Amino acid sequence: MPSALLLPVLTCAVVLLVSGVAKLRAPDTVDAAFTALEVPRALDTAVVRRLSPWLEVALGAWLVLATGAALVVVAALTLLLFVAYLALVVRVVGRPEPVDCGCFGALGDSRVTRVTVWRNAALVLSALLAVVAGLQGVGLIGAVVDGEALPWIAMAALTAAVAVLVAYRAPGTVADDGPSLDADGNYARQQTPQTQVLTEDSRLVLLANETARAAHLLVFLSPGCGPCGRIGPDLGAWAELLDPVVVRAVVMAQPQSVAAMPYLAGRAWYDPYSITRTAFGVATPAAVLLGTDGMLAGGPVQGEDDIRSFVAEVAEHLREALEAAEPEGVSGVSDAR
């Protein structure tokens, strides 16, 4: 039994180390997660955000090195951390709009689902068993010296691999490779999906009918997404920059949420069940340019930096098209990414 308790200790250590390092490599995901999970204000500070990945790395390393009373202490701290994570994801899992937990940094899709809840519950159980391991005097260093740890290290590696696979984005859930390209590497235009959105007054409108009147830049946003919160206030400036292209936010929430996002008033559509977002094959934030001919004219692109670059690229194409007085107007941007 004591040797078997090495498995939960190793599992907690590996998961913490993978999670902490992934977050250190993508610090923006930590900010997004704190916003999305609505971390209590007392803990939602810049210092806590910056130190949280280092805390995970430190706990993971300590679990590897500790034994006896020291293992009890670090396992108890790990248990408290995992219980806090579980409480946060349970609170948001039932929301109609997608919520990102940033559980493994930028390592794949981190949307909170019931799988996330079960995974975190399993980690809480592992941390509890790690406390028991400390009380039993089990330690990884001693087990390695005695030659007892190798089978359990192999099992922990398998457990960590399964955890990463659970966290990783399944192929096809979002646009993995960006815009479609033809055999020559040029942008391949596709038909605008036949899907509907809600207006601010809760009217259901067909996207193709709306875009037939003018080219549209759609920016997909979620209320609980850090990068989305930084992009949203810029839509007004983008609308002026890209005129006559209509700039619209497509928000993964009910129309009533506009009260919490006053900067989107008058330029938001709503997709509370992510039907339109799924039709375009994107996560949030993302952007796509739709032409008046029922075809995509650019994108989709994903991520804050790529969206800003995309907007600048579309603006440049527009400027060149207007200077050349091309009759098709914005169709000249169809070679955008």
N, C-alpha and C positions, 0 to 999 in steps of 0.2 A: 504493500500500500504506500509507504513513504516514497518509493521510486516512482510510482504512478503519479504522485503529486507534482513531479517535475513538469508534467505536460501542461497544466494550467499556468504554472510560473513562466515557462517558455513561451506559451501562447501570448500571455499578456506582454511579456518583454518584446517579442517580435512585432506585435501589432503596434505597441507604443513607439518603437523605434521607426517602423515604416511610416506611421502616421506623422510623427514629429518631423522626420527628415523631408517628407513630401510637402508639409506645410512650410518648412523653411525655404524650400525651393520655389514655392509659389505663395508668398505672404499675402497677396490680394485675396486668396481664398479664405484666409482667416478672417479678414474684415467682412467679407461677404457672409461667412457663416455666422458671425456674431450678430449681424443685422438680420439675417434670415431666421435665425432661431430665437430672436428676441431675448438675448441674454440679459438678465436683470441689470438695471442701470448701475448698481453698485460695483458690478464686475466688468461692465462694458467700458473699459478705459483703454487708452493707447498702450499703457504699460502692460496690462494683462494680455492684450492682443499680441503684443510682440513677444512676451515671455511664455505664452501657452505652448508653442511648439517646443521650446527649450525644456519646459517642464516635462513634456511627454518623453523627450529624448533622455532626460536625466532619470526619470522613473524607470524607463526601459533598461538603461544601463545598470541602474541600482538593483533591479530585479535579478539581473544576471550575476552580479557580484555578491549580493547580500546572502546572509545565512542567519539562522536563529532569530534572535530578537530584532535584528536589523531588517530581516526579511518580513517579519510581522509588521513592522512600521511601514515599510515601503509598499507592501501588499495592501495594507489598510488605506494608505493614501491613493493607491491605484483604484481600489474599490470605490472610494468616495468620488473620484474623478469619473469613473465609468457610470456610477449611479446618476451623477449630474448630467452626463451625456444622454443617458437613457431618458431621464425626465424631460430634457429639452426636445428630443425627437418625438416622444409620445405626445407632447403638447401640440405639435404642428402637423402630425401625420395625417390628420383628417381634413386638412384644408383642401378646397377645390383647386387652388392654384399650386403649381409645383414649388417646393421649398428645397433649397440646396443647403446641406449640412457642412460641406467642406471636410468631411470626415477623413479623407485621405488626400488632402490638398488638391492638386490638379490631376490626381491619378484617376482619370475616368469620370463617369457620371456620378454625382454625389447627391442626387435627388432623394429626399426622404420618402421612403415607402414602408410598408409593413415588414419587408425584408430587413430594412435598416433597424427597425424596432427589435426584431428577433435576434439580429446579429449583436446589437448592443446588450440585449438581455443575456446572451451567451457569454459576452465578455464580463458582465457583472458576476455571473456564476464562476467564471474562470478566476476572477480576482478574489472572490470569496474562498475558493479552494486554495489559492495561493497563500491566503492568510493561514489556512489550516496547515499548509506545507511548512510555513514558518514556525507554527506552534509545535509541529512534529520534528523540528530540527532538520528539515530537508533543505539542502542548498545546492545550487548548480555547480559551484566550484568543487565542493567536496565530492559530488557525484561524478564529475569529470575525472577527478584524481583517482577515484575508485573504479572507473571504467563502467559505471552504471548508467551514464547519461546518454550514450549514443543512440539507443533505440528511441528514447523520448525526444531527443533533438530532432531525429528524422520525422517523428510524428508531429512535432510542433511546426517543422518546416512545411509539412503537408497542410496543417491547419492554417498557417499564415497564407499559403498559396490559395486556399479556398476563400479566405477572407478577402484577399485582393481581387479574386475573380468576382466575388459578390459585389465589391465596390466598383469594379471596372465597368465601363459602359458597354452594353451589349451591341454588337454590330447592327447598324441599321436604325438604332433608336434616334440618332441625330445625324446631321450631315457631317460625317467623319472627314471627308476629303475636300470640303468646300464646294464651290460651284462646279458644275459638270463641264468637261472639256471634250472637244471632238478629237479625231485621230491626229490632227495637226497641232493640238494643244491650244486651240482657240476656244473662246467661250461658246458653249452650246446652249442656245435658248430652248427653254422648255415651256410648256403650257402652264398658265396660272391655275392652281388647283381650284376646283369648284367647291368652295367652302363659304361659310357665313360668319359674320361677326355681329356683335351687339353695339349699337350706338350708345351715347351717353344717356339718351332718354329711353333706353332698353328696347329699341326697335331692332329687329333682326334683318340684316341686309346682306345681299349676295355680293361677295367681294368682286367678282368679275363685272357686275353692273356698275359698281362704284369706280373701278379703275378704267372703265371704258371712256369716262369723261375726261380723265387727265392721268398722266403717269403718277405713280405713287411710290414713295419710299416708305416701306413698313419697317418699324423698329419694334422687335418683340421684347417685352419687359415683364419682369415679375416683381411684385411689391417687396418680397423678401430677399432681393438679390442686391448685393453691394454695388457691383458695377452698373446694374440697371439704375440704381439711385443716383449714380454720378452722370449717367448718360441722359436721363429723363429731362433735367432742366435745360439741356442744350438743344432740345427739339425746336424751340422757337427760333433760335439763331439759324439752325439748319433749314427751316422753312423759308427764311428770307434768303439764305445763300443759294438754295436750289430752285427758287421760283423760276418757272411755273410748275415744277414738280411738287405734288402735295406730300407733305411729310406727316405720317400718322404713326402713333404708338399703338401697338396691339398688346394690351395688358392682360396678363393671366389672372383675372379677378373679375368680380361683378362691377357693373357701372357705378355702384355707390362708392367704390373706393376712390373715385376722383376727388373726393373731399380731402383725402390724405395726400393727394398729389396735385395741388392746384396748378402747378406749372404745365400739366397736361390738359387742362380744361380747354375744350374746343378742338382738340387735335388727337383725341384718343378713341379707339375702338376697343372692345373687350372680348376676350376669349376665355371665359371662366373655366371651361373644361378642357382647355388646351387642344381643341379639335383643329383649329386653324394652324396652330404651331406645329402639331404633329403632321398635318398635311404638307407643310413645307420641310419637315424633317430637321428641325432645328431645336436647340436648347436656348435658354436666355442668358445674356442678351444676344440678339442676332438682328440682322437687317437684310432686306431684299428689295430690289427695284423692280417694279411692275410696269410694263408698257401698256399703252392704250389698245394694243392689238391682241390682248389676251395672252401675252407671252411674258416670261421673265426677261428683263432687260439687263440685269446684273445681280450677282450674288446667287444664293445667300452666303453671308459671311457671319462668323461668330466671334464673340469676345470683344471687350471694350476697345482695345487698340486697333483690331482689324476693322471694326465698325467706323471708327474715326477716320482711318485711312481710306475706307470705302467712300465715305461722304466726301472727302477731299477729292478723290478720284472722279466721282460723279460730277462734282462742281467743275472740275477742270474740263471734262468732256462737254458739259453744258456750255461753258464759256467758249470753247472752240467751235461748237455747233452754232451758237448764236453769232459769233464773229463771221462764220462762213455762210450765215443765213440759209442753213439747210432747211428745206420745207418740212422734213420729218421731225424737227424739233429734238426732243429727248431721245429719239430712237438711235441717235449717234452714240449713246452710252452702252449699247448692247454688247460691246466687247469688254465691258468692265468685268471684274473678277466674278 
